[in-house]
């Protein structure tokens, strides 16, 4: 069985300082053996983790569309941000990827997909995050679960980790698959969600990281080897 977390960030995101090396190390320590790395508007972090990891790594991206965030999985190329939600979903599909809707009803995040964007993406969606550890309110996760059930979409449980301490607490326990998107969906359909909420204090850490990046004039951190010891 796989322990799969389908929404994790690295230092290639503007709001995380978790290097690919630290992420892989934490996964090995906690028993995660399948990971979708979904940095904001970027796939380089996922490619770096895939080079390092001795387990399955799905190349993903959390794309900030003009209508809010949409996640692509099994990507070969970066999807540019700022496109309409429907076009973003189609760009993902053109690569043979899967469309996942991240934290669709979290009322505290500024880049949650809009009602109109959600309406446009749902016909192309494959997965809904029915449990996101960083959602502060249980009601928001419950509403996402109800959406998935109503639309006949698969649900996932994700950490949305930006720090090592978040990794390994929430995941989907699912059968192994053949490496293809279709095989992944079949395995996810037989999965079991393991859910643990993260302290709301992690949002403070994320805000501090974003502020630090702005002050220092850097967006994403380079790989560890390029930026020296931490």
C-alpha positions, 0 to 999 in steps of 0.5 A: 500500500502507498501512503500518498500526500497529493499536495506538498510545497517546497522552497520553490514556492514563494511561501515555503523554505522546505528544501527538496532534500528536507522534504524527501528526508521527512517522507522517509522518516514518516513513511510517506512513499508517494508524493505530489509536489505542487509548488505555486506556479512552478514544477521545478521543485517537483522535478528536483524531488523526483530526482532525489526520492526513492519513492513515487513522485508525481509532478504537480503544480498549484496554478493561480488562475485568474479565478483562483487556485487549481492543481494539476497532477502528472504534468510534463510542462509548467502551466502559466498562471493568470489564465481563466480557470477553464483554460487552466484546466484544459492546459492540464488536460492537454498534457494528459494530467489530472485536475484537482480542486484544492481547498475549494471552500476555505473562507480564509485564503485569498486565492481560493477558486471563485464560484464562477471558476469552480463552475467552469472547472468542475466539468474537467475535474478529477479530484476534490480535496475533501480534507485539507489539513490547513483548512481552519474550519471543519465545515469547509472540508465537509462542504468540499466532501459534499461537492465531491459526492454530489459530482461523483468525483474522487476525494483526497486528503492532503497536508498542503505542507509548507514545513517539514513538521506538517509532512506525514500526518495526513495522506491517502492510504491506497494501492500501488498503481502503474504510474499512469494517471488512469491507474492512479485514479483507479487506485485512489478510488480504493484509498482510505483517507488518514486525516489530522488537522494542522495548527492554525499557527502554520499560517503565521509561519507561511506569512512570515516566510512570504514577508521575508522573501519580499524584504530580501527581494527573492521569490523562490529559493534556489536548490540547497547546493546553490544557496549553501548550508542552512 
